[in-house]
Amino acid sequence: MANVQFKQWMCSDTEPSFTQETGLQRLLAFAGIHNTASRSLVPDQVGVYNWREDYQGDATFDASGCSLGGIDNGVWNKVFLTADVSYGFTADFDKEGTVGGFLFGGKTGSWRCYLVWWTASRVGLSLLNGTDGYTESPLLSLPFSAIDAAHIQVAVKGISSTAIDKVDDLMVTLRLDDRVIFSYAMQLDTSIGNQIGLAVQGNNAARFENLRVAQFHQIIEIASVGPTEKAAAGASRILGMEMIRLQARFDGSVLIWRNDLSTSDCTIQQGDYKTLTVKEDLLSPTHFRLTGGLYEADVYAGLDNATGIAQHRGHIFVTANDPNALVERDTFDRAKRKARETVEAANAIEIDVPFKPLLEAEDVIEVVFPYGITPVLYRVTTIDFKSSSTKDATQFESKLSCRRLISGF
């Protein structure tokens, strides 16, 4: 069978809810990798997360089933996820019930927020204002014949209208069963927060399932592979200094992720390892400077309260450039991530343990040292396997190279 090659071919997609995750998935598909996995900022099982409730009377919310029921009070009963979701993002979920809503822009200590809502006859976008968060200011209202069960996607995208490094407007898009119902642009209110939530009006009841916001939910303009380019070139434009990893997994898929988590995947006790080598790089940088498109960010990584570990080093300086970092906040966020990885790499271990086939690079392990009882957290950098055979059996071992997990910055 002949090998088919595409030359002088370019493709772009300008749909308004094109996220970093979607762009990477399509570039991987272009490279022939169709089996991908990624993490969610909001997992399917939302009941394990912390919700703050805003009820009048006897409204009820079942977090384990993600069902929300109200009473006949004529207002929107709301629940918020306390985790922040920065702009822009897309939220996907399945809904049951003809009346309900999705909230964004909330923050702890205030019930002021935006509400994308639907009823049996209309859909719209409103601002919930006032001291109690119930004063409703309609921004958009459209006649619509709703259906009870549907898949909903709400996309909120920041727009730079007056300056390249300033987000001053928001574009809100509602999709119902993959059909665009409305896209509405409005001025960004800098006083609102970054919490999302769910709502139901009056004595109606609604059910929300499979709520998902991708870990890499930031909306991008374009993802492309130009003529004569390899797919990796297109991916690098999305990755930049964001510390997003494309990791081949044991099952043949590619995992798209950034390990911002500090939850341990396994604990290695003193009796579990044969050898343990600790390495410390005394010449690791302590001052990291990132030059973005318009801003410079300086991150210092030499203090115990910033890194969690002692660093008795001098002032060692290193620089990097990321022209894709245009906004000041993004420039500092990327600099902190790069500095954290640099600090982590300076405190490394190599450890030989019994065979652990399900352990992968970037997993978090707890190691109990002989001189203490408190486990120390490490990220797995690389894994090597080795085997030794005798006439009776074959023994497998895993050799782990790890770097110290730093949750600071």
ZIZI-V213893 format. One record per residue. SS is DSSP state (2 for helix, 1 for strand, 0 for the rest). PHI is phi in whole degrees, -180 to 180 (NA if undefined). D_LAST is the distance of its C-alpha to the last C-alpha in Angstrom with 1 decimal. Layout:
SS,PHI,D_LAST
SS,PHI,D_LAST
This chain:
0,NA,53.8
0,-70,52.7
0,-85,49.1
0,-94,48.2
0,-123,45.9
0,-104,44.7
0,-124,44.8
0,52,44.2
0,-125,42.5
0,-140,39.7
0,-140,38.5
0,-140,36.2
0,-136,35.5
0,-109,34.9
0,-64,34.7
0,-72,32.4
0,-114,30.1
0,-86,29.3
1,-95,25.7
2,-57,23.6
2,-62,24.6
2,-62,28.2
2,-61,28.2
2,-67,27.0
2,-63,29.5
2,-75,32.3
2,-68,31.5
2,-65,31.6
2,-63,34.9
2,-62,36.2
0,-85,35.4
0,96,37.4
0,-107,34.6
0,-106,35.3
0,-98,33.7
1,-123,30.0
1,-138,27.6
1,-153,24.4
0,-98,22.2
1,-109,22.3
1,-68,19.7
1,-117,22.6
0,-74,24.7
0,-59,28.5
0,-83,28.7
2,-73,27.2
2,-66,28.7
2,-83,25.9
0,-95,23.5
0,-89,23.5
1,-110,25.9
1,-105,26.8
1,-105,30.5
1,-130,32.6
0,-122,36.2
0,-117,39.5
0,77,42.1
0,-113,42.0
0,-64,39.9
1,-127,38.4
1,-138,35.5
1,-104,35.4
0,-66,31.8
0,-66,33.1
0,-103,35.5
0,55,33.6
1,-112,36.8
1,-129,37.1
1,-127,40.4
0,-115,41.4
0,-119,44.4
0,-80,46.9
0,-113,45.1
0,76,44.9
0,-122,41.2
1,-86,38.1
1,-89,36.6
1,-129,32.9
1,-132,30.0
1,-119,26.4
1,-82,23.6
1,-74,20.7
1,-71,18.0
1,-82,17.3
0,-128,18.8
0,-77,18.2
0,-77,21.2
0,-92,23.0
1,-152,23.7
1,-125,26.8
1,-118,27.7
1,-114,30.6
1,-163,32.6
1,-102,36.3
1,-127,38.1
1,-128,41.4
0,113,43.2
0,-81,44.5
0,-125,42.4
1,-178,38.7
1,-162,35.6
1,-119,31.9
1,-106,29.6
1,-150,26.6
1,87,24.9
1,-83,24.8
1,-154,22.4
0,-61,22.5
0,92,25.2
1,-147,27.1
0,-102,29.5
0,-73,29.8
1,-167,29.1
1,-101,30.8
1,-133,33.1
1,-93,34.6
1,-130,37.7
1,-147,40.9
0,-129,44.2
0,-70,47.6
0,-130,48.6
1,-148,45.7
1,-130,42.1
1,-175,39.9
1,-132,36.8
1,-135,36.5
1,-106,34.4
1,-91,34.4
1,-129,34.4
0,89,35.8
0,-67,34.8
0,-103,35.3
0,78,34.0
0,-111,37.4
1,-72,38.9
1,-103,39.0
1,-112,39.3
1,-66,40.4
1,-101,38.9
1,-156,40.7
1,-145,43.4
1,-129,45.3
1,-68,48.3
0,-162,47.5
0,-99,49.1
0,-78,46.4
0,-115,46.6
0,-69,45.5
1,-109,43.3
1,-163,41.2
1,-97,37.9
1,-122,35.8
1,-130,33.0
1,-114,31.3
1,-115,29.4
1,-124,27.5
1,-123,26.8
1,-79,25.6
1,-124,28.1
0,-98,27.9
0,-92,31.4
0,-106,31.3
1,-155,28.6
0,-68,26.8
0,-106,23.4
1,-133,24.1
0,-89,24.5
0,-121,27.5
1,-136,29.3
1,-125,28.9
1,-110,31.2
1,-111,31.9
1,-122,33.9
1,-113,35.7
1,-115,37.1
1,-124,39.6
0,51,40.6
0,68,39.2
1,-108,41.3
1,-73,39.8
1,-92,41.1
1,-158,39.5
1,-130,36.9
1,-131,36.3
1,-102,34.5
1,-148,33.4
1,-72,31.6
0,-72,27.9
0,-96,27.5
0,-70,24.2
0,-86,24.7
0,-79,24.5
0,-100,21.5
0,-128,20.2
1,-96,21.8
1,-109,24.7
1,-166,27.7
1,-129,31.4
1,-149,34.6
1,-143,38.3
1,-100,41.0
0,59,43.6
0,-92,45.3
0,-75,44.3
1,-131,42.4
1,-144,40.0
1,-127,38.2
1,-122,35.0
1,-128,34.3
1,56,31.9
1,-66,29.3
1,-143,26.8
1,-121,24.0
1,-62,22.9
0,-59,19.3
0,-104,19.8
0,-89,21.7
0,-62,21.2
1,-82,24.8
0,-114,25.8
0,-80,29.1
0,-158,30.5
0,-134,30.2
0,-145,33.0
0,-126,34.4
0,-81,36.9
0,-57,40.1
0,71,39.9
0,-88,36.2
0,-92,34.7
2,-60,32.6
2,-62,29.6
2,-68,29.8
2,-67,29.6
2,-66,26.6
2,-64,24.7
2,-71,25.1
2,-83,23.3
2,-69,20.6
0,52,19.7
0,-102,16.1
0,-78,15.1
0,63,14.7
0,-81,17.6
1,-112,19.8
1,-111,23.5
1,-120,24.5
1,-70,28.2
0,-109,28.9
0,-66,31.7
0,-94,33.7
0,92,33.9
0,-87,31.5
1,-114,28.4
1,-95,25.1
1,-101,22.9
1,-164,19.3
0,-136,15.6
0,-81,14.4
0,-92,11.6
0,-90,13.6
0,-126,13.5
0,-79,17.2
0,-75,19.5
0,-91,22.4
1,-163,24.5
1,-115,24.9
1,-110,26.6
0,-80,28.6
2,-60,30.1
2,-80,33.4
2,-88,32.0
1,-116,31.2
1,-87,33.7
1,-133,31.6
1,-144,28.0
1,-117,26.7
1,-104,23.5
1,-124,22.3
1,-134,20.0
0,-90,19.7
0,-78,20.1
0,-108,20.0
0,-70,16.6
0,-60,14.9
0,-114,12.7
1,-129,12.8
1,-113,12.3
1,-120,14.2
1,-111,14.9
1,-100,18.3
0,-91,18.9
0,-65,22.3
0,-132,22.2
0,-129,18.9
1,-115,16.9
1,-123,13.1
1,-110,12.0
1,-124,8.7
1,-107,9.2
0,-127,8.2
0,-124,10.9
0,-107,10.3
2,-60,10.8
2,-74,9.0
2,-95,5.6
2,-114,6.7
0,88,9.5
0,-136,12.1
0,-76,14.3
0,-134,14.6
0,-95,17.9
0,-131,18.1
0,-83,19.2
0,-86,17.7
0,-112,17.8
1,-108,17.4
1,-146,17.2
1,-126,17.7
1,-152,18.0
1,-125,19.7
0,-143,19.4
0,-66,22.3
0,-81,21.6
0,-84,18.6
0,-100,20.7
0,-85,18.9
2,-59,16.5
2,-62,13.9
2,-64,14.3
2,-62,14.0
2,-71,10.6
2,-62,9.5
2,-69,11.3
2,-64,10.0
2,-65,6.3
2,-64,8.2
2,-66,10.6
2,-65,8.6
2,-63,7.1
2,-65,10.8
2,-64,12.1
2,-66,10.6
2,-61,11.8
2,-66,15.1
0,-75,15.7
1,-123,16.3
1,-123,18.9
1,-137,22.0
1,-122,25.2
1,-142,27.1
1,-100,30.5
1,-133,31.0
1,-58,33.8
0,-55,33.9
0,-127,31.2
0,-69,32.3
0,-93,29.9
0,-79,26.7
0,-125,24.9
0,-59,22.4
0,79,18.8
0,-67,20.0
1,-105,18.3
1,-124,20.5
1,-105,20.8
1,-118,22.6
0,-97,24.7
0,-85,25.5
0,-63,29.0
0,-96,27.8
0,-158,25.9
0,-114,26.1
0,-86,22.4
0,-64,21.2
1,-110,18.2
1,-89,16.3
1,-135,16.6
1,-99,16.6
1,-77,20.1
1,-91,20.3
1,-139,24.1
1,-131,27.1
1,-116,30.6
1,-114,33.6
1,-142,36.7
1,-134,40.0
1,-134,42.8
1,-120,46.3
0,-125,49.2
0,-70,52.6
0,-99,51.4
0,-163,47.9
1,-116,45.0
1,-112,41.6
1,-107,38.3
1,-137,35.0
1,-114,31.4
1,-108,29.5
1,-104,25.8
1,-104,23.4
1,-131,19.8
1,-122,16.4
1,-63,14.2
0,-82,12.0
0,-116,8.3
0,-100,7.0
0,-78,3.8
0,77,0.0
